[in-house]
Amino acid sequence: MPLSRHLFAFLVLIGLLATGGRAGAGEVLPPILSAPEVRQMQLEGRILLVDIRSPREWRKTGVAEGALAVTVHRRDFAGALLVAAGGDYARPIAIICATGGRTALARRYLGLMGFSAVVDVSEGMLGNSRGPGWIRRGLPVVAYRGE
């Protein structure tokens, strides 16, 4: 496992221990929304959708249409999201991964970093017990053309 993943896991663990699992002192965790709900908000310009999976995963399945591809494994992950949010820690951001595992951790981490409106698309791109996922719902996907 690369050092950046260890560092990410360590920071999340320390933050969860320090806050009792909450996003921040006195702050309730952001809501969990379905893929269609987030897609509608995205179309209305009410939320920024960010795919936090890896470039390998983006190449394999594509990326949700209109989503930014910013891997959670970047050392400057929070900084990259802040730039994408125009420097606004309160801008609504929906994060999506493959099946919802990484988004749960990333949501807590971002809360610790000062973000106050991060939404978890917990069914992910591929689906899980919370929903069929972005792809199986037939929501639009585009080919990844990065790196």
N, C-alpha and C positions, 0 to 999 in steps of 0.2 A: 504494500500500500504506500503510495507516495507521501512524502512529508506533509503536503498541503492537506491531505485527507485526515491525517493524524491530528494536525493542528485544528482543523475544523471540528472534528469530533471532540477534542479536548475543550475547545472554547464553548461548544454547546453544552457539554457536561458541566463545566464550571458555572455557566450561566443558569442552567436549570437548578443546580444545587443552591445557588445564591438567591434565586427568585422563587423557589418552591414550585417551579414548573410554569410560572406565568411569564408572559412576554416582557413585562417590566413591572416595577413596584406599583401596585394598585391598578394595573392595567389588565383587562380581560383579553384573552387570545382572540385574534381576528377570526371571523367566521369561516366556515367551510362551505363552499358552494359547488354545485354540479357544473360539469362542462358546459351544458347549454345555457345555464344562468350566466356564467362568465363570458361565453361567446356573445350573448345579447348585450351585456354591459360593455364589452369590447367594441361592438358595432356602434353603440351609442356614444363612444368616446369617454366612458365613465371609469375605465380601468385599463391599466397597462398589463398585458399578459407576457410572462417571461417563462420560457422553457429552460429549466435548470439541469436537464440531463447532460450527457457527455456528447462530444462531437460524433463519436462512433454511433451512438443511439440516434442522433439527428439524421445521420446519413442513411441509417437502416430504415427508419419509418417516416422521415420528413418531420417538419415542424408545423405546429398549429398555425394556420394562416394569420398573419398580423402579429405573431408573437416574436419577441426578441429571444435570441438564443444566447443565453449567458450561463455557462456551466457553473454549478455550485462548487466545483473543484478548483475554481480560480482563486488564487491567493487574495485578490482584490474584489471578491464577489460582492460584498456589501457596497464597496465604493463604486463598482460598475453599475449596480442597481440605482444608487443615488444619482449618478450622472444620468442614467436613463430616465429617472423621475424628475429631471430638471432641478435637482438639489432640494426637492420637497420630500421630507421624511413622512409627510402625511398623505402623499399621493397614493391613491388606491393601486395596489399591485397584486395581480393574481399570479401565483407560481404553480407550475405543473411539472411533474416528472413522469416516470413510467407508470408506477402503480401507487403513488402516494406516500411512500416511506421517506424519501428525501425531503418532500415538501413539509412534512410535519416537523422535522428537525430544522430545516432552513427557516421556517416561519418563526420558530422560537429564537433562533440565532438573530434574525433580522430585527425582531422585537428588542432584543438586548442591545442591538446596535442603534436603536432609536427610531426605527420604522414603526408607524402606528396603524397602518391600514393594509396589512398583508393578508391576502385571502388564499386559502389552500384549496386547490382543485384536487381534492384527495382521491378521486377515482383515477386520476392520471390520464396519460395517453392510451394506455393499454387496458385499463379497467381492473377492478378488484371487487370485493364484496360490497363496496359502497356505490358501485355503478359500473356500467359497461366501458367507460373510458371515451375519450375524445374521438379516437379513430372508429371504434365500433358504433358510435352514435352517428357516424357519417358526417361529422363536422369537418370543415375544410382543412386540408393539410397541403403544404407546399414543400418542394424538394429543398433540402439544405444545400446552400451554395457557398458556405464559408470555408475557412481554413483548408 
